[in-house]
Amino acid sequence: MLAALSRSLGPRPASLSGAAAATGLVRWLSTQQGANGLQVVLEPLDGPNEGIFWLTLCRPDARNAIGRQFLRELRQCLATVAQELTTRCVVVRSTVPGVFCAGADLKERAGMSAAEAAAFVRELRETFGQLDGLPMPTVACVDGFALGGGAELALACDIRVCGRDTQFAFPETRLGIIPGAGGTQRLPRIVGTSRAKELIYTGRRVDVHDAVRMGLATHIAEEGSAEEVALRVAREIAQGGPVALRLAKAAISLGSELDLASGLRVEEACYAQVIPTKDRLEGLAAFKEKRQPRFTGE
């Protein structure tokens, strides 16, 4: 599929040939598609990265600010990848240097009526809920600023891998508003209520080391790029069976909102769904035969 996309977009740099990592090819494809007017691009990887998708933010002229087109394309990409039954991990990343996502497009927002602004924020909240609710694991590759809605976008992912210069902030109160795309709810669930209140009340920026200490970031790319580390994490995830990964995510996501006894019943129900699968039998056979399992998502 990547080869077909490459041919449709014309010649690519010689450095992205044969032995080049899939990362380089996908970055080039995303750049080309961004130049063709797309602001959010969904790309499947292949070879050793099969089962992983890049979800790329590519609106360089506005630092990936979230406007109507950006949000529409994000929703379309999420709806598409949700149907991919063998997908094991989605990595959300930016091709804009130094920026993951600068938040809402305030210039566009300024031209909206009160009703239009309310409708847009509602759609933004629903879209991030769509990301949060993807059945497969998700990784946010945050390399640079994640501000306001950009930080909320990262919060909607299961895991956050961050570059050394990453900064998070929730500056909405300084603009006379509050986080409206899930930040007031997801942030306290990740860093705790008191810490979330402080970050939202003050709007202060959090560097990557503070982010790791409070649980806002999961990994720091101390060596290599955040993209390389995010892809390595995604490859580790992708060693699991697609059905197992989805049910593990469901058990954790649903159960963590309940008391322990109810959560254990959720776990029991999810486990019951893996018992009749071909993937479970393949996992047992691979263990017995001392080989890597070949999961099919069935």
C-alpha atoms as an extended CHARMM CRD file, in Angstrom:
* protein
*
       298  EXT
         1         1  MET       CA              0.0000000000        0.0000000000        0.0000000000  PROA      1               0.0000000000
         2         2  LEU       CA              2.8340000000        2.4050000000        0.7990000000  PROA      2               0.0000000000
         3         3  ALA       CA              4.4000000000        1.6630000000       -2.5870000000  PROA      3               0.0000000000
         4         4  ALA       CA              1.1400000000        2.4930000000       -4.3520000000  PROA      4               0.0000000000
         5         5  LEU       CA              0.8680000000        5.7740000000       -2.4680000000  PROA      5               0.0000000000
         6         6  SER       CA              4.4730000000        6.5800000000       -3.3450000000  PROA      6               0.0000000000
         7         7  ARG       CA              3.8820000000        6.0210000000       -7.0710000000  PROA      7               0.0000000000
         8         8  SER       CA              0.7800000000        8.2150000000       -7.0230000000  PROA      8               0.0000000000
         9         9  LEU       CA              2.7310000000       11.0990000000       -5.4820000000  PROA      9               0.0000000000
        10        10  GLY       CA              5.6780000000       10.9790000000       -7.8630000000  PROA      10              0.0000000000
        11        11  PRO       CA              9.4180000000       10.4290000000       -7.3370000000  PROA      11              0.0000000000
        12        12  ARG       CA             10.7870000000       10.3580000000       -3.8220000000  PROA      12              0.0000000000
        13        13  PRO       CA             14.2740000000       11.1150000000       -2.4980000000  PROA      13              0.0000000000
        14        14  ALA       CA             16.9460000000        8.5040000000       -3.1610000000  PROA      14              0.0000000000
        15        15  SER       CA             17.6940000000        8.3130000000        0.5540000000  PROA      15              0.0000000000
        16        16  LEU       CA             14.3540000000        6.5890000000        1.0730000000  PROA      16              0.0000000000
        17        17  SER       CA             15.1720000000        3.4580000000       -0.8550000000  PROA      17              0.0000000000
        18        18  GLY       CA             15.5790000000       -0.2270000000       -0.0600000000  PROA      18              0.0000000000
        19        19  ALA       CA             17.0890000000       -0.3820000000        3.3960000000  PROA      19              0.0000000000
        20        20  ALA       CA             15.6260000000        2.9080000000        4.6360000000  PROA      20              0.0000000000
        21        21  ALA       CA             13.3330000000        2.6210000000        7.6240000000  PROA      21              0.0000000000
        22        22  ALA       CA              9.5940000000        2.7780000000        7.0060000000  PROA      22              0.0000000000
        23        23  THR       CA              9.6450000000        5.8790000000        9.1800000000  PROA      23              0.0000000000
        24        24  GLY       CA             11.4710000000        7.8430000000        6.4970000000  PROA      24              0.0000000000
        25        25  LEU       CA              9.1070000000        6.8080000000        3.7160000000  PROA      25              0.0000000000
        26        26  VAL       CA              6.0010000000        7.5710000000        5.7320000000  PROA      26              0.0000000000
        27        27  ARG       CA              7.3870000000       10.9930000000        6.7310000000  PROA      27              0.0000000000
        28        28  TRP       CA              8.0320000000       11.7740000000        3.0740000000  PROA      28              0.0000000000
        29        29  LEU       CA              4.5650000000       10.5850000000        2.0580000000  PROA      29              0.0000000000
        30        30  SER       CA              2.9740000000       12.6590000000        4.8010000000  PROA      30              0.0000000000
        31        31  THR       CA              4.9240000000       15.7430000000        3.7110000000  PROA      31              0.0000000000
        32        32  GLN       CA              3.7840000000       15.2520000000        0.1340000000  PROA      32              0.0000000000
        33        33  GLN       CA              0.1750000000       14.7840000000        1.1480000000  PROA      33              0.0000000000
        34        34  GLY       CA              0.3830000000       17.7900000000        3.4670000000  PROA      34              0.0000000000
        35        35  ALA       CA              1.6160000000       19.8170000000        0.5200000000  PROA      35              0.0000000000
        36        36  ASN       CA             -1.4480000000       18.6000000000       -1.3870000000  PROA      36              0.0000000000
        37        37  GLY       CA             -3.7530000000       20.1560000000        1.1920000000  PROA      37              0.0000000000
        38        38  LEU       CA             -4.3170000000       17.3680000000        3.7260000000  PROA      38              0.0000000000
        39        39  GLN       CA             -3.8100000000       18.3500000000        7.3520000000  PROA      39              0.0000000000
        40        40  VAL       CA             -4.2230000000       14.8870000000        8.9090000000  PROA      40              0.0000000000
        41        41  VAL       CA             -2.9120000000       11.7600000000        7.1940000000  PROA      41              0.0000000000
        42        42  LEU       CA             -3.4180000000        8.0870000000        8.0360000000  PROA      42              0.0000000000
        43        43  GLU       CA             -0.7180000000        5.6830000000        6.8080000000  PROA      43              0.0000000000
        44        44  PRO       CA             -0.2290000000        1.9510000000        7.3590000000  PROA      44              0.0000000000
        45        45  LEU       CA              3.2910000000        0.6650000000        7.8850000000  PROA      45              0.0000000000
        46        46  ASP       CA              4.5390000000       -2.6350000000        6.5370000000  PROA      46              0.0000000000
        47        47  GLY       CA              7.4620000000       -5.0360000000        6.8360000000  PROA      47              0.0000000000
        48        48  PRO       CA              8.6450000000       -5.2530000000       10.4730000000  PROA      48              0.0000000000
        49        49  ASN       CA              6.1250000000       -2.5280000000       11.3650000000  PROA      49              0.0000000000
        50        50  GLU       CA              3.0950000000       -4.3120000000        9.9380000000  PROA      50              0.0000000000
        51        51  GLY       CA             -0.0160000000       -3.7780000000       12.0360000000  PROA      51              0.0000000000
        52        52  ILE       CA              1.0300000000       -0.2180000000       12.9830000000  PROA      52              0.0000000000
        53        53  PHE       CA             -0.4880000000        2.9770000000       11.5940000000  PROA      53              0.0000000000
        54        54  TRP       CA              0.8950000000        6.4970000000       11.6300000000  PROA      54              0.0000000000
        55        55  LEU       CA             -1.7520000000        9.1600000000       12.2440000000  PROA      55              0.0000000000
        56        56  THR       CA              0.1520000000       12.2490000000       11.1620000000  PROA      56              0.0000000000
        57        57  LEU       CA             -0.6670000000       15.8850000000       11.9250000000  PROA      57              0.0000000000
        58        58  CYS       CA              0.6830000000       18.0300000000        9.0900000000  PROA      58              0.0000000000
        59        59  ARG       CA             -0.5090000000       21.6400000000        9.1230000000  PROA      59              0.0000000000
        60        60  PRO       CA              2.8370000000       23.4560000000        9.2910000000  PROA      60              0.0000000000
        61        61  ASP       CA              1.5510000000       26.9190000000        8.4140000000  PROA      61              0.0000000000
        62        62  ALA       CA             -0.5500000000       26.9850000000       11.6010000000  PROA      62              0.0000000000
        63        63  ARG       CA              1.5460000000       24.7660000000       13.9110000000  PROA      63              0.0000000000
        64        64  ASN       CA             -1.0990000000       22.0360000000       13.6620000000  PROA      64              0.0000000000
        65        65  ALA       CA             -3.7690000000       24.3220000000       15.0880000000  PROA      65              0.0000000000
        66        66  ILE       CA             -7.1260000000       22.5860000000       15.1300000000  PROA      66              0.0000000000
        67        67  GLY       CA             -9.5850000000       24.1780000000       12.7190000000  PROA      67              0.0000000000
        68        68  ARG       CA            -12.6020000000       22.8530000000       10.8620000000  PROA      68              0.0000000000
        69        69  GLN       CA            -10.6650000000       21.0610000000        8.1080000000  PROA      69              0.0000000000
        70        70  PHE       CA             -8.1720000000       19.5750000000       10.5690000000  PROA      70              0.0000000000
        71        71  LEU       CA            -10.9740000000       18.2740000000       12.7820000000  PROA      71              0.0000000000
        72        72  ARG       CA            -12.9580000000       16.8720000000        9.8590000000  PROA      72              0.0000000000
        73        73  GLU       CA             -9.9350000000       14.9790000000        8.5340000000  PROA      73              0.0000000000
        74        74  LEU       CA             -9.0350000000       13.7060000000       12.0100000000  PROA      74              0.0000000000
        75        75  ARG       CA            -12.5410000000       12.3040000000       12.4370000000  PROA      75              0.0000000000
        76        76  GLN       CA            -12.3620000000       10.6300000000        9.0290000000  PROA      76              0.0000000000
        77        77  CYS       CA             -8.9900000000        9.0360000000        9.8130000000  PROA      77              0.0000000000
        78        78  LEU       CA            -10.2050000000        7.7570000000       13.1720000000  PROA      78              0.0000000000
        79        79  ALA       CA            -13.3410000000        6.2740000000       11.6300000000  PROA      79              0.0000000000
        80        80  THR       CA            -11.1990000000        4.5220000000        9.0050000000  PROA      80              0.0000000000
        81        81  VAL       CA             -8.6120000000        3.0170000000       11.3430000000  PROA      81              0.0000000000
        82        82  ALA       CA            -11.3030000000        1.8560000000       13.7740000000  PROA      82              0.0000000000
        83        83  GLN       CA            -12.4820000000       -0.5720000000       11.0580000000  PROA      83              0.0000000000
        84        84  GLU       CA             -9.0300000000       -2.1410000000       10.5750000000  PROA      84              0.0000000000
        85        85  LEU       CA             -9.4400000000       -5.4210000000       12.4420000000  PROA      85              0.0000000000
        86        86  THR       CA             -5.7800000000       -6.4640000000       12.3400000000  PROA      86              0.0000000000
        87        87  THR       CA             -4.3550000000       -3.0860000000       13.3890000000  PROA      87              0.0000000000
        88        88  ARG       CA             -2.4280000000       -3.4680000000       16.6400000000  PROA      88              0.0000000000
        89        89  CYS       CA             -1.2890000000        0.0870000000       17.3540000000  PROA      89              0.0000000000
        90        90  VAL       CA             -1.8500000000        3.6450000000       16.1180000000  PROA      90              0.0000000000
        91        91  VAL       CA              0.8980000000        6.2340000000       16.6280000000  PROA      91              0.0000000000
        92        92  VAL       CA             -0.1800000000        9.8900000000       16.5330000000  PROA      92              0.0000000000
        93        93  ARG       CA              2.7080000000       12.1430000000       15.5030000000  PROA      93              0.0000000000
        94        94  SER       CA              3.4870000000       15.5090000000       13.9280000000  PROA      94              0.0000000000
        95        95  THR       CA              5.6780000000       16.3650000000       10.9550000000  PROA      95              0.0000000000
        96        96  VAL       CA              5.8690000000       20.0190000000       12.0590000000  PROA      96              0.0000000000
        97        97  PRO       CA              9.2690000000       20.6270000000       13.7150000000  PROA      97              0.0000000000
        98        98  GLY       CA              9.0610000000       21.5850000000       17.3840000000  PROA      98              0.0000000000
        99        99  VAL       CA              5.2820000000       21.2770000000       17.5910000000  PROA      99              0.0000000000
       100       100  PHE       CA              2.9280000000       18.4100000000       18.3050000000  PROA      100             0.0000000000
       101       101  CYS       CA             -0.2200000000       20.5380000000       18.2490000000  PROA      101             0.0000000000
       102       102  ALA       CA             -0.6390000000       24.1810000000       19.2380000000  PROA      102             0.0000000000
       103       103  GLY       CA             -4.3080000000       23.7330000000       20.2030000000  PROA      103             0.0000000000
       104       104  ALA       CA             -7.3630000000       25.3770000000       18.7350000000  PROA      104             0.0000000000
       105       105  ASP       CA             -7.1430000000       27.6390000000       15.6910000000  PROA      105             0.0000000000
       106       106  LEU       CA             -7.9570000000       30.8360000000       17.5540000000  PROA      106             0.0000000000
       107       107  LYS       CA             -8.0040000000       32.9250000000       14.3790000000  PROA      107             0.0000000000
       108       108  GLU       CA            -10.7310000000       30.7280000000       12.9690000000  PROA      108             0.0000000000
       109       109  ARG       CA            -12.4810000000       30.5860000000       16.3410000000  PROA      109             0.0000000000
       110       110  ALA       CA            -12.6190000000       34.4020000000       16.4900000000  PROA      110             0.0000000000
       111       111  GLY       CA            -14.8620000000       34.4080000000       13.4110000000  PROA      111             0.0000000000
       112       112  MET       CA            -17.3880000000       31.9990000000       14.9180000000  PROA      112             0.0000000000
       113       113  SER       CA            -20.6350000000       32.9780000000       16.5790000000  PROA      113             0.0000000000
       114       114  ALA       CA            -21.2320000000       31.7690000000       20.1320000000  PROA      114             0.0000000000
       115       115  ALA       CA            -23.4110000000       28.9360000000       18.7930000000  PROA      115             0.0000000000
       116       116  GLU       CA            -20.8010000000       27.9440000000       16.2100000000  PROA      116             0.0000000000
       117       117  ALA       CA            -18.0280000000       27.9550000000       18.8100000000  PROA      117             0.0000000000
       118       118  ALA       CA            -20.0900000000       25.7620000000       21.1470000000  PROA      118             0.0000000000
       119       119  ALA       CA            -20.8400000000       23.3250000000       18.3130000000  PROA      119             0.0000000000
       120       120  PHE       CA            -17.1750000000       23.1940000000       17.2860000000  PROA      120             0.0000000000
       121       121  VAL       CA            -15.9730000000       22.4740000000       20.8310000000  PROA      121             0.0000000000
       122       122  ARG       CA            -18.6380000000       19.7740000000       21.1570000000  PROA      122             0.0000000000
       123       123  GLU       CA            -17.3840000000       18.1330000000       17.9630000000  PROA      123             0.0000000000
       124       124  LEU       CA            -13.7900000000       18.4600000000       19.1900000000  PROA      124             0.0000000000
       125       125  ARG       CA            -14.7050000000       16.7490000000       22.4680000000  PROA      125             0.0000000000
       126       126  GLU       CA            -16.4910000000       13.9650000000       20.5880000000  PROA      126             0.0000000000
       127       127  THR       CA            -13.5210000000       13.5010000000       18.2480000000  PROA      127             0.0000000000
       128       128  PHE       CA            -11.0400000000       13.1420000000       21.0900000000  PROA      128             0.0000000000
       129       129  GLY       CA            -13.4860000000       10.6980000000       22.6450000000  PROA      129             0.0000000000
       130       130  GLN       CA            -13.3800000000        8.8330000000       19.3410000000  PROA      130             0.0000000000
       131       131  LEU       CA             -9.5740000000        8.6710000000       19.6220000000  PROA      131             0.0000000000
       132       132  ASP       CA             -9.7500000000        7.6060000000       23.2560000000  PROA      132             0.0000000000
       133       133  GLY       CA            -12.2830000000        4.9570000000       22.2920000000  PROA      133             0.0000000000
       134       134  LEU       CA            -10.3150000000        3.3720000000       19.4570000000  PROA      134             0.0000000000
       135       135  PRO       CA            -10.3180000000       -0.3690000000       20.0940000000  PROA      135             0.0000000000
       136       136  MET       CA             -6.5680000000       -0.7740000000       19.5530000000  PROA      136             0.0000000000
       137       137  PRO       CA             -3.7410000000        0.7400000000       21.6500000000  PROA      137             0.0000000000
       138       138  THR       CA             -2.6300000000        4.2660000000       20.7840000000  PROA      138             0.0000000000
       139       139  VAL       CA              0.6690000000        6.0840000000       21.2990000000  PROA      139             0.0000000000
       140       140  ALA       CA              1.1160000000        9.8620000000       21.1490000000  PROA      140             0.0000000000
       141       141  CYS       CA              4.5590000000       10.8060000000       19.8210000000  PROA      141             0.0000000000
       142       142  VAL       CA              4.9380000000       14.2960000000       21.2940000000  PROA      142             0.0000000000
       143       143  ASP       CA              8.0520000000       16.1080000000       20.1300000000  PROA      143             0.0000000000
       144       144  GLY       CA              7.6580000000       19.7820000000       20.9270000000  PROA      144             0.0000000000
       145       145  PHE       CA              4.7890000000       21.9300000000       22.1850000000  PROA      145             0.0000000000
       146       146  ALA       CA              1.4600000000       20.3260000000       23.1060000000  PROA      146             0.0000000000
       147       147  LEU       CA             -0.7130000000       23.2360000000       24.1630000000  PROA      147             0.0000000000
       148       148  GLY       CA             -4.3800000000       23.4270000000       25.0670000000  PROA      148             0.0000000000
       149       149  GLY       CA             -6.2720000000       21.2150000000       22.6610000000  PROA      149             0.0000000000
       150       150  GLY       CA             -2.9420000000       19.7270000000       21.5970000000  PROA      150             0.0000000000
       151       151  ALA       CA             -2.3000000000       18.5370000000       25.1550000000  PROA      151             0.0000000000
       152       152  GLU       CA             -5.8530000000       17.2040000000       25.2950000000  PROA      152             0.0000000000
       153       153  LEU       CA             -5.2070000000       15.3050000000       22.0620000000  PROA      153             0.0000000000
       154       154  ALA       CA             -2.1750000000       13.6380000000       23.6600000000  PROA      154             0.0000000000
       155       155  LEU       CA             -4.2130000000       12.8080000000       26.7870000000  PROA      155             0.0000000000
       156       156  ALA       CA             -6.6900000000       10.8900000000       24.6230000000  PROA      156             0.0000000000
       157       157  CYS       CA             -3.9280000000        8.3940000000       23.7240000000  PROA      157             0.0000000000
       158       158  ASP       CA             -3.0020000000        5.4160000000       25.8920000000  PROA      158             0.0000000000
       159       159  ILE       CA              0.7440000000        6.1380000000       26.0210000000  PROA      159             0.0000000000
       160       160  ARG       CA              2.7420000000        9.3540000000       25.5160000000  PROA      160             0.0000000000
       161       161  VAL       CA              6.3170000000        9.1800000000       24.2080000000  PROA      161             0.0000000000
       162       162  CYS       CA              8.0120000000       12.5730000000       24.3820000000  PROA      162             0.0000000000
       163       163  GLY       CA             11.0580000000       14.2590000000       22.9290000000  PROA      163             0.0000000000
       164       164  ARG       CA             13.5240000000       16.0640000000       25.1590000000  PROA      164             0.0000000000
       165       165  ASP       CA             12.1350000000       19.5170000000       24.3090000000  PROA      165             0.0000000000
       166       166  THR       CA              8.4740000000       18.6340000000       24.8140000000  PROA      166             0.0000000000
       167       167  GLN       CA              6.2990000000       20.9960000000       26.8300000000  PROA      167             0.0000000000
       168       168  PHE       CA              2.6670000000       20.5650000000       27.8780000000  PROA      168             0.0000000000
       169       169  ALA       CA              0.3310000000       23.3520000000       28.9330000000  PROA      169             0.0000000000
       170       170  PHE       CA             -3.3630000000       23.9650000000       29.5150000000  PROA      170             0.0000000000
       171       171  PRO       CA             -3.5340000000       27.7650000000       29.0890000000  PROA      171             0.0000000000
       172       172  GLU       CA             -7.2860000000       28.0850000000       28.5660000000  PROA      172             0.0000000000
       173       173  THR       CA             -8.0840000000       29.9720000000       31.7890000000  PROA      173             0.0000000000
       174       174  ARG       CA             -5.7090000000       32.7140000000       30.6280000000  PROA      174             0.0000000000
       175       175  LEU       CA             -7.9730000000       33.1020000000       27.5980000000  PROA      175             0.0000000000
       176       176  GLY       CA            -11.1240000000       33.2700000000       29.7040000000  PROA      176             0.0000000000
       177       177  ILE       CA            -12.2390000000       29.7060000000       28.9340000000  PROA      177             0.0000000000
       178       178  ILE       CA            -11.5760000000       26.1890000000       30.2510000000  PROA      178             0.0000000000
       179       179  PRO       CA            -10.2540000000       23.0310000000       28.5920000000  PROA      179             0.0000000000
       180       180  GLY       CA            -13.2490000000       21.7740000000       26.6280000000  PROA      180             0.0000000000
       181       181  ALA       CA            -12.0370000000       18.6540000000       24.8030000000  PROA      181             0.0000000000
       182       182  GLY       CA            -11.7330000000       16.3520000000       27.7850000000  PROA      182             0.0000000000
       183       183  GLY       CA             -8.8600000000       18.0160000000       29.6330000000  PROA      183             0.0000000000
       184       184  THR       CA            -10.7590000000       18.6570000000       32.8710000000  PROA      184             0.0000000000
       185       185  GLN       CA            -11.6660000000       14.9570000000       33.0130000000  PROA      185             0.0000000000
       186       186  ARG       CA             -8.7120000000       13.0540000000       31.5470000000  PROA      186             0.0000000000
       187       187  LEU       CA             -5.9430000000       15.1030000000       33.1690000000  PROA      187             0.0000000000
       188       188  PRO       CA             -6.9980000000       14.4010000000       36.8030000000  PROA      188             0.0000000000
       189       189  ARG       CA             -7.3660000000       10.7220000000       35.9690000000  PROA      189             0.0000000000
       190       190  ILE       CA             -3.7490000000       10.6940000000       34.7970000000  PROA      190             0.0000000000
       191       191  VAL       CA             -1.9220000000       13.0440000000       37.2010000000  PROA      191             0.0000000000
       192       192  GLY       CA             -4.3560000000       13.2620000000       40.1210000000  PROA      192             0.0000000000
       193       193  THR       CA             -6.9690000000       15.8460000000       41.0070000000  PROA      193             0.0000000000
       194       194  SER       CA             -4.8040000000       18.3180000000       42.9110000000  PROA      194             0.0000000000
       195       195  ARG       CA             -2.0580000000       18.3970000000       40.2750000000  PROA      195             0.0000000000
       196       196  ALA       CA             -4.6060000000       18.7460000000       37.4690000000  PROA      196             0.0000000000
       197       197  LYS       CA             -6.2440000000       21.6850000000       39.2190000000  PROA      197             0.0000000000
       198       198  GLU       CA             -2.8900000000       23.4250000000       39.5960000000  PROA      198             0.0000000000
       199       199  LEU       CA             -1.9820000000       22.9190000000       35.9170000000  PROA      199             0.0000000000
       200       200  ILE       CA             -5.3740000000       24.1220000000       34.6630000000  PROA      200             0.0000000000
       201       201  TYR       CA             -5.7020000000       27.0320000000       37.1270000000  PROA      201             0.0000000000
       202       202  THR       CA             -2.2150000000       28.3960000000       36.3880000000  PROA      202             0.0000000000
       203       203  GLY       CA             -1.8120000000       27.4040000000       32.7480000000  PROA      203             0.0000000000
       204       204  ARG       CA              1.8970000000       26.9100000000       33.4090000000  PROA      204             0.0000000000
       205       205  ARG       CA              4.0900000000       24.9460000000       31.0340000000  PROA      205             0.0000000000
       206       206  VAL       CA              5.3960000000       21.5580000000       32.1040000000  PROA      206             0.0000000000
       207       207  ASP       CA              8.7070000000       20.3180000000       30.7070000000  PROA      207             0.0000000000
       208       208  VAL       CA              9.2350000000       16.6920000000       29.8000000000  PROA      208             0.0000000000
       209       209  HSD       CA             10.9890000000       15.7150000000       33.0420000000  PROA      209             0.0000000000
       210       210  ASP       CA              8.1740000000       17.1210000000       35.1850000000  PROA      210             0.0000000000
       211       211  ALA       CA              5.7000000000       15.4550000000       32.8190000000  PROA      211             0.0000000000
       212       212  VAL       CA              7.2910000000       12.0480000000       33.4490000000  PROA      212             0.0000000000
       213       213  ARG       CA              7.3840000000       12.5740000000       37.2080000000  PROA      213             0.0000000000
       214       214  MET       CA              3.6570000000       13.3290000000       37.3330000000  PROA      214             0.0000000000
       215       215  GLY       CA              2.6850000000       10.5890000000       34.8610000000  PROA      215             0.0000000000
       216       216  LEU       CA              1.7220000000       12.9470000000       32.0500000000  PROA      216             0.0000000000
       217       217  ALA       CA              4.4890000000       11.4700000000       29.8640000000  PROA      217             0.0000000000
       218       218  THR       CA              5.2470000000        7.7540000000       29.7480000000  PROA      218             0.0000000000
       219       219  HSD       CA              8.6610000000        7.7800000000       28.0240000000  PROA      219             0.0000000000
       220       220  ILE       CA             11.3910000000       10.3400000000       27.2760000000  PROA      220             0.0000000000
       221       221  ALA       CA             13.4540000000        9.8380000000       24.1340000000  PROA      221             0.0000000000
       222       222  GLU       CA             16.7940000000       10.4070000000       25.8500000000  PROA      222             0.0000000000
       223       223  GLU       CA             18.6550000000        8.8530000000       22.9250000000  PROA      223             0.0000000000
       224       224  GLY       CA             17.3700000000        9.0750000000       19.3700000000  PROA      224             0.0000000000
       225       225  SER       CA             14.1990000000       10.8130000000       18.2630000000  PROA      225             0.0000000000
       226       226  ALA       CA             10.8000000000       10.6120000000       19.9000000000  PROA      226             0.0000000000
       227       227  GLU       CA              9.5470000000        9.0700000000       16.6700000000  PROA      227             0.0000000000
       228       228  GLU       CA             12.0790000000        6.2420000000       16.8910000000  PROA      228             0.0000000000
       229       229  VAL       CA             11.1630000000        5.5210000000       20.4980000000  PROA      229             0.0000000000
       230       230  ALA       CA              7.4190000000        5.6990000000       19.7560000000  PROA      230             0.0000000000
       231       231  LEU       CA              7.8480000000        3.2680000000       16.8720000000  PROA      231             0.0000000000
       232       232  ARG       CA              9.8750000000        0.9340000000       19.0850000000  PROA      232             0.0000000000
       233       233  VAL       CA              7.1040000000        0.9830000000       21.7050000000  PROA      233             0.0000000000
       234       234  ALA       CA              4.5200000000        0.3540000000       18.9760000000  PROA      234             0.0000000000
       235       235  ARG       CA              6.5270000000       -2.6160000000       17.6830000000  PROA      235             0.0000000000
       236       236  GLU       CA              6.6230000000       -4.0930000000       21.1800000000  PROA      236             0.0000000000
       237       237  ILE       CA              2.8630000000       -3.6670000000       21.4550000000  PROA      237             0.0000000000
       238       238  ALA       CA              2.3410000000       -5.1720000000       17.9970000000  PROA      238             0.0000000000
       239       239  GLN       CA              3.8580000000       -8.4630000000       19.1360000000  PROA      239             0.0000000000
       240       240  GLY       CA              0.5680000000       -9.1190000000       20.9140000000  PROA      240             0.0000000000
       241       241  GLY       CA             -2.4750000000      -10.5820000000       19.2140000000  PROA      241             0.0000000000
       242       242  PRO       CA             -4.9580000000       -8.0320000000       17.8210000000  PROA      242             0.0000000000
       243       243  VAL       CA             -7.9200000000       -9.5240000000       19.6800000000  PROA      243             0.0000000000
       244       244  ALA       CA             -5.9960000000       -9.7660000000       22.9480000000  PROA      244             0.0000000000
       245       245  LEU       CA             -4.7670000000       -6.1670000000       22.6920000000  PROA      245             0.0000000000
       246       246  ARG       CA             -8.2670000000       -4.8430000000       22.0860000000  PROA      246             0.0000000000
       247       247  LEU       CA             -9.7890000000       -6.8020000000       24.9390000000  PROA      247             0.0000000000
       248       248  ALA       CA             -6.9560000000       -5.8570000000       27.2980000000  PROA      248             0.0000000000
       249       249  LYS       CA             -7.5970000000       -2.2010000000       26.4650000000  PROA      249             0.0000000000
       250       250  ALA       CA            -11.3300000000       -2.6410000000       26.9930000000  PROA      250             0.0000000000
       251       251  ALA       CA            -10.8310000000       -4.3790000000       30.3350000000  PROA      251             0.0000000000
       252       252  ILE       CA             -8.5000000000       -1.6520000000       31.6270000000  PROA      252             0.0000000000
       253       253  SER       CA            -10.4840000000        1.2920000000       30.2570000000  PROA      253             0.0000000000
       254       254  LEU       CA            -13.8720000000        0.0690000000       31.4410000000  PROA      254             0.0000000000
       255       255  GLY       CA            -12.7200000000       -1.5180000000       34.6890000000  PROA      255             0.0000000000
       256       256  SER       CA            -10.7060000000        1.4590000000       35.8820000000  PROA      256             0.0000000000
       257       257  GLU       CA            -13.9040000000        3.5230000000       36.1160000000  PROA      257             0.0000000000
       258       258  LEU       CA            -15.5260000000        0.9530000000       38.4340000000  PROA      258             0.0000000000
       259       259  ASP       CA            -15.0160000000       -0.4730000000       41.9050000000  PROA      259             0.0000000000
       260       260  LEU       CA            -12.6770000000       -3.4810000000       42.0780000000  PROA      260             0.0000000000
       261       261  ALA       CA            -15.4000000000       -6.1430000000       42.2140000000  PROA      261             0.0000000000
       262       262  SER       CA            -17.1640000000       -4.6960000000       39.1680000000  PROA      262             0.0000000000
       263       263  GLY       CA            -13.8410000000       -4.2760000000       37.3720000000  PROA      263             0.0000000000
       264       264  LEU       CA            -13.0370000000       -7.9350000000       37.9200000000  PROA      264             0.0000000000
       265       265  ARG       CA            -16.3430000000       -8.8690000000       36.3060000000  PROA      265             0.0000000000
       266       266  VAL       CA            -15.3730000000       -6.7500000000       33.3080000000  PROA      266             0.0000000000
       267       267  GLU       CA            -12.0580000000       -8.6130000000       33.1490000000  PROA      267             0.0000000000
       268       268  GLU       CA            -13.8940000000      -11.9450000000       33.3100000000  PROA      268             0.0000000000
       269       269  ALA       CA            -16.1880000000      -10.9410000000       30.4610000000  PROA      269             0.0000000000
       270       270  CYS       CA            -13.2700000000       -9.7980000000       28.3180000000  PROA      270             0.0000000000
       271       271  TYR       CA            -11.2620000000      -12.9470000000       29.0460000000  PROA      271             0.0000000000
       272       272  ALA       CA            -14.2240000000      -15.0600000000       28.0170000000  PROA      272             0.0000000000
       273       273  GLN       CA            -14.0480000000      -13.4820000000       24.5710000000  PROA      273             0.0000000000
       274       274  VAL       CA            -10.4440000000      -14.5900000000       23.9420000000  PROA      274             0.0000000000
       275       275  ILE       CA            -11.0550000000      -18.2370000000       24.8410000000  PROA      275             0.0000000000
       276       276  PRO       CA            -12.7380000000      -19.2880000000       21.5500000000  PROA      276             0.0000000000
       277       277  THR       CA            -10.2910000000      -17.4010000000       19.2840000000  PROA      277             0.0000000000
       278       278  LYS       CA             -7.8290000000      -18.8740000000       16.8110000000  PROA      278             0.0000000000
       279       279  ASP       CA             -5.2340000000      -16.4420000000       18.1260000000  PROA      279             0.0000000000
       280       280  ARG       CA             -5.3390000000      -18.0890000000       21.5670000000  PROA      280             0.0000000000
       281       281  LEU       CA             -4.7010000000      -21.5100000000       20.0460000000  PROA      281             0.0000000000
       282       282  GLU       CA             -1.9260000000      -20.0560000000       17.8850000000  PROA      282             0.0000000000
       283       283  GLY       CA             -0.2920000000      -18.5420000000       20.9640000000  PROA      283             0.0000000000
       284       284  LEU       CA             -0.3060000000      -21.9010000000       22.7390000000  PROA      284             0.0000000000
       285       285  ALA       CA              1.0680000000      -23.6940000000       19.6620000000  PROA      285             0.0000000000
       286       286  ALA       CA              3.8230000000      -21.0950000000       19.1920000000  PROA      286             0.0000000000
       287       287  PHE       CA              4.8530000000      -21.4280000000       22.8490000000  PROA      287             0.0000000000
       288       288  LYS       CA              5.0220000000      -25.2110000000       22.5590000000  PROA      288             0.0000000000
       289       289  GLU       CA              6.9850000000      -25.0630000000       19.2960000000  PROA      289             0.0000000000
       290       290  LYS       CA              9.3100000000      -22.2860000000       20.5550000000  PROA      290             0.0000000000
       291       291  ARG       CA              8.5410000000      -19.8870000000       17.7020000000  PROA      291             0.0000000000
       292       292  GLN       CA              6.9530000000      -16.4690000000       17.2270000000  PROA      292             0.0000000000
       293       293  PRO       CA              3.1500000000      -16.6490000000       16.9780000000  PROA      293             0.0000000000
       294       294  ARG       CA              1.4470000000      -15.7330000000       13.7160000000  PROA      294             0.0000000000
       295       295  PHE       CA             -1.7030000000      -13.9860000000       14.8810000000  PROA      295             0.0000000000
       296       296  THR       CA             -4.5130000000      -13.2870000000       12.4090000000  PROA      296             0.0000000000
       297       297  GLY       CA             -6.9600000000      -11.3900000000       14.5890000000  PROA      297             0.0000000000
       298       298  GLU       CA             -9.4490000000      -14.2550000000       14.6200000000  PROA      298             0.0000000000
